[in-house]
Amino acid sequence: MRTCTRLPGRINDTTASRRPVLLALQRLAGYHPPAPVMTKPSAVDYLRRLRPSHSRKNTMAGAVGRPRKQSPRRRGDTAREEILDAAAELFTVRGFATTSTHQIAEAVGIRQASLYYHFPSKTEIYVTLLSSMIDPAQRLAQALFTLEASAPLRLWALVAAESRLLYSTRWNVGRLFQLPVAHSEELQPYMDARAQLQASFRQLAAMIVGDGDPRLDLPFYLAQSVTEMRPNNGIAPYQGDGIPEVAVVVADAALRTLDAELPKDRVSRTLAMLAEVANSLA
């Protein structure tokens, strides 16, 4: 009787499609798709930059350390990125406290000692994931304040870009801010950074309705609500270029709560602003 050996895949993945299997086979065969030809920075380039990038260390980090227990089974160009991918799934599905570094290493297919080569602790993995969501949004918020545009358009752009960021990750990493560990004293600097991001939303809203208005925080929380609108199945809900429909809806709602008129051609003008930001950061 013929037997079929199942390729290692995502944790509890009982509904895997053919595409992930094909990608796994291509990876085992040593095939890598050709890299795209990049031109000067554009709005599309900047939107792609907003997607979390976890490889903050030298890219050679994935090629050193202890040998693997088995072939790679996670997404990522380096072992570090594969660890972050596995941790993002486990933290968002099981929580931080009930996830061990041993479980993360097993999900990647490496030894626990190899994991510690890339991250000294489970907390370090967690804060790296937090930073991947905070840092891009903070850079964009700071850049928007330097552009010549109306407050409603800048706020619309910030809400839309933040919503898109939360909607473009494989795992629902935005949920990590809701875990009890996020409010521990050890992680206070990261929550302070998130509070600074929220202050940017408030500042733009105050330019529209004035200081002291009880609606000042609504745009920020509307942007964060995207985490409750998406699945957590390892597939990014939005993988295209531009601004997804859900981000447009949320950004429109943010301005309506402030009784602000929706800017004309707001999507195209936002993309133009993001292109300008991309050029300034290049």
C-alpha positions in Angstrom: 0.0 0.0 0.0 1.3 3.5 -0.9 1.9 5.8 2.0 2.0 9.6 2.0 4.4 11.4 4.2 3.0 14.7 5.4 5.3 17.7 5.1 5.8 19.6 8.3 3.6 22.7 8.3 2.0 25.2 10.6 0.8 24.2 14.0 -2.6 22.4 13.9 -2.8 23.2 10.2 -5.5 20.8 9.0 -6.7 23.0 6.1 -3.5 23.8 4.3 -3.9 24.6 0.7 -1.8 23.4 -2.2 0.2 26.7 -2.3 1.9 26.3 1.1 2.8 22.7 0.2 4.3 23.8 -3.2 6.3 26.6 -1.4 7.6 24.0 1.0 8.6 21.7 -1.8 10.3 24.5 -3.6 12.2 25.5 -0.5 13.4 21.9 0.1 14.5 21.9 -3.5 16.5 25.0 -3.0 14.3 27.2 -5.3 13.9 30.8 -4.4 11.8 33.2 -6.5 13.8 36.0 -8.3 14.0 39.3 -6.4 11.9 42.1 -7.8 13.6 45.0 -9.6 13.3 48.0 -7.3 12.9 51.6 -8.6 12.9 54.8 -6.7 10.8 54.9 -3.6 7.1 55.2 -4.1 3.9 55.1 -2.1 3.7 51.4 -2.8 7.3 51.0 -1.5 6.5 52.8 1.7 3.3 50.8 2.3 5.4 47.7 2.0 7.8 49.1 4.5 5.0 49.5 7.0 4.6 45.7 7.0 6.6 44.4 10.0 10.2 43.6 9.3 11.7 41.5 12.0 15.3 41.1 10.7 16.8 43.9 12.7 20.1 42.0 13.1 22.7 41.1 10.4 21.0 38.8 7.9 23.9 36.4 8.4 22.2 35.6 11.7 20.1 33.0 10.0 23.1 31.1 8.8 25.0 30.7 12.0 24.3 28.9 15.3 23.6 25.3 16.1 22.4 22.9 13.4 18.7 22.4 12.8 16.9 19.4 14.1 15.0 19.2 10.8 14.3 21.1 7.6 12.8 24.6 7.9 9.1 24.7 8.3 8.3 28.4 9.0 8.2 31.4 6.8 11.3 33.7 6.9 14.6 34.3 5.1 16.6 33.7 8.3 16.2 31.6 11.4 15.5 34.8 13.4 12.5 35.5 11.2 11.3 32.0 11.4 11.4 32.2 15.2 9.4 35.4 15.2 6.8 33.8 12.8 6.4 30.8 15.1 6.2 33.0 18.2 3.7 35.3 16.6 1.4 32.3 16.1 1.9 30.8 19.5 1.5 34.1 21.4 -1.6 35.1 19.5 -3.2 31.7 19.8 -2.1 30.4 23.2 -0.9 33.5 24.9 2.5 34.6 26.3 2.4 32.9 29.7 1.5 29.5 28.3 4.0 29.5 25.5 7.5 28.2 26.2 10.7 28.7 24.3 10.8 25.0 23.8 7.5 25.1 22.0 8.7 28.0 19.8 11.8 26.1 18.9 9.8 22.9 18.1 7.5 24.9 15.9 10.5 26.2 13.9 12.3 22.9 13.8 15.4 24.0 15.7 17.0 23.1 19.1 16.1 25.3 22.1 19.8 26.2 22.4 19.7 27.6 18.8 16.8 29.8 19.7 18.7 31.4 22.5 21.5 32.2 20.1 19.1 34.6 18.3 17.0 35.7 21.4 18.2 35.7 25.0 14.7 35.2 26.3 11.0 34.7 25.5 10.4 38.3 26.5 12.9 39.6 23.9 11.0 37.8 21.2 7.8 39.4 22.4 9.1 42.9 22.5 10.6 42.5 19.0 7.1 41.7 17.8 5.7 44.7 19.6 8.4 47.0 18.1 7.5 45.7 14.6 4.1 47.3 15.0 5.0 50.5 16.9 8.1 51.7 15.1 6.8 52.0 11.5 3.6 53.7 12.7 5.6 56.2 14.8 7.9 57.0 11.9 4.9 57.7 9.7 3.2 59.8 12.3 6.3 62.0 12.8 6.7 62.4 9.0 3.0 63.4 8.5 3.4 66.4 10.8 6.1 67.8 8.5 3.9 67.7 5.3 1.8 70.5 4.0 -1.7 69.0 4.2 -4.9 69.6 6.0 -5.4 68.1 9.5 -8.3 65.9 8.3 -6.3 64.5 5.4 -3.2 63.8 7.6 -5.4 62.1 10.2 -7.2 60.1 7.5 -3.8 59.0 6.2 -2.5 58.0 9.6 -5.6 56.0 10.5 -5.6 54.3 7.0 -1.9 53.4 7.2 -2.2 52.1 10.8 -5.2 50.0 9.8 -3.4 48.6 6.8 -0.4 47.7 8.9 -2.6 45.7 11.3 -4.4 44.1 8.4 -1.2 43.0 6.5 0.5 40.7 8.9 0.3 36.9 8.7 -0.6 36.6 12.4 -2.8 39.1 14.3 0.1 40.7 16.1 -2.0 43.6 17.1 -3.5 41.4 19.7 -0.2 41.2 21.6 -0.9 44.6 23.1 -4.0 43.1 24.8 -2.1 40.4 26.7 -1.6 40.9 30.4 2.2 40.8 30.0 2.1 43.9 27.9 1.2 45.9 31.0 4.0 44.6 33.2 6.6 46.9 34.6 9.3 45.3 32.5 7.5 46.3 29.3 6.5 49.8 30.3 8.8 51.4 27.8 7.0 49.7 24.9 3.6 50.7 26.2 4.9 54.3 26.6 6.0 54.2 23.0 2.5 53.1 22.0 1.1 55.9 24.2 3.2 58.4 22.2 1.7 57.0 19.0 -1.8 57.5 20.4 -0.8 61.1 21.3 0.0 61.7 17.6 -3.6 60.6 16.7 -4.9 62.9 19.5 -2.9 65.9 18.3 -4.2 65.6 14.8 -7.8 65.1 16.1 -7.4 68.2 18.3 -6.5 70.3 15.2 -10.0 69.4 14.0 -12.2 69.6 17.1 -10.0 71.4 19.6 -8.4 70.3 22.9 -10.5 68.7 25.5 -13.0 67.2 23.2 -14.1 63.7 24.4 -13.8 62.3 20.9 -10.0 62.8 20.6 -9.1 59.2 21.2 -11.7 57.7 18.9 -9.5 57.8 15.7 -6.8 55.8 17.4 -9.1 53.2 18.8 -11.0 52.9 15.5 -7.6 52.1 13.8 -6.8 49.5 16.5 -10.3 47.9 16.0 -9.0 46.2 12.8 -7.5 43.5 15.0 -11.1 42.4 15.8 -12.0 42.4 12.1 -9.4 39.9 10.8 -8.7 36.2 11.2 -5.6 34.7 12.8 -4.8 31.9 10.4 -1.4 32.6 9.1 -2.6 34.4 5.9 -2.4 38.2 5.7 -6.0 39.5 4.9 -4.4 42.1 2.7 -1.4 41.4 0.5 -1.8 43.9 -2.3 -0.5 47.4 -2.9 -2.3 50.6 -2.0 -4.9 50.9 0.8 -7.3 48.1 1.5 -11.1 48.7 1.6 -11.3 48.0 5.4 -8.7 50.8 6.0 -10.7 53.2 3.9 -13.9 52.4 5.8 -12.1 52.8 9.2 -10.4 56.1 8.2 -13.7 57.5 6.9 -15.4 56.5 10.2 -12.7 58.2 12.2 -13.3 61.6 10.5 -17.1 61.2 10.7 -16.9 60.8 14.5 -15.2 64.2 14.5 -17.8 65.7 12.2 -15.1 66.4 9.7 -15.7 66.6 6.0 -14.0 63.7 4.1 -11.2 65.1 2.0 -11.7 64.8 -1.8 -9.6 62.2 -3.5 -8.3 61.1 -0.1 -7.0 57.7 -1.2 -4.9 59.1 -4.1 -3.7 62.0 -2.0 -2.7 59.7 0.8 -0.7 57.6 -1.6 1.0 60.7 -2.8 1.9 61.7 0.8 3.2 58.3 1.5 5.4 58.5 -1.6 6.8 61.8 -0.3 7.4 60.2 3.1 9.2 57.3 1.4 11.5 59.7 -0.5 12.3 61.5 2.8 13.2 58.2 4.5 15.2 56.8 1.6 
